[in-house]
Amino acid sequence: MAEKVKFSVSIDAELGKVLRQFAAAEDEQISSVISRALEQYLDDRRLIRAGLRAMADYETEYGPFSEAEMADADARVAGLFGRPGEERRTA
């Protein structure tokens, strides 16, 4: 079993309520739910940062993306993640 470390964090009261309800419904400890969510979040952020670095490297070599290329990329991302119309955010 992996070594555990204890943290103290503060979250919004409503989020805490939802977290407790979710953990209870899943018959899990709150710490397990938070650990999995944080792991997923950090993995997602690493992937986003790697993608942004790759885009910057590409633009350094080939020049800025055109508006058409950006629109095409937005459409592909929306198709993959089912978030049509959501604005692009940077990491």
N, C-alpha and C positions, 0 to 999 in steps of 0.2 A: 504494500500500500504506500502511496506517495506521502511524503511528509506534508503536514498541514501547517498553515500559519494563520493566525487570527488577525482580522482587520476590523476596525470600527468605522462605519460609514453612515452618513445621513442621507435619506431619500425623502421625497415628497410623501406626505401621509397617504394620499390616495394610491400612489404607486405601491406603497407598503401594504396597503389593504388588498390590492389586486394580487400582489406577490404571495401573500399568506393564503389567499383563496386558491390561487393556482397550485401552490405547493401541496395544499391539503387535498385538492381534487386529484392530483397526480400521486398522492401518497408518498411524497418526497420531502426531504428536509429542505428548508429554505436555502441553506448554504449550497446544496447540490444544484438547485435551480440557478442560483446566482453564478456559481462556478461555470456551468455549461454556457450560460448566456454571455458571460465575460469572455470565455474562451472563443466563442463564435464571433463576438464583436472584435476582439483583437485579431483574429484570423482575417476577418473582413477588412479591417483597417490596413493590415500588412499587404493584402492583395490590392487594395486601392492605391496605396503608396507605390507599389511596384508598377502598377499600370500607369500612374502619373509620371513616374520616372521614365518608363518606356516611351510615353508620348513626348516627353521633353527631349529625350535622346533622338527620337525620330525627327522632331521639328528642328533640332540643331543640325541634323544631317541634310534634311530635305526641305526645310522651310516650314512656315506655319500651315496648319490645316486650313483648307478653304471652308467657306460657309456651307457649301454643298457636302463636303466631307463630314463636317460637324453635324449637320442635319441628319445625314445617313447614320452616323454613329449614335445619335440620340434615338433614332427610330429603332435601331437594332437593340439598344439597351432597354428601351421601353418594351419591345417585344419579348426579350428574355426575362425581364423582371415584372412585367405586367403593370408598369407605372406610366401609362401614357400621359404626356403633358407635364410630368414632374420636371422641375428645373434641375439642371446639372449642378452638383455641388462638388467642391474640391475637398481633399483630405487635409 
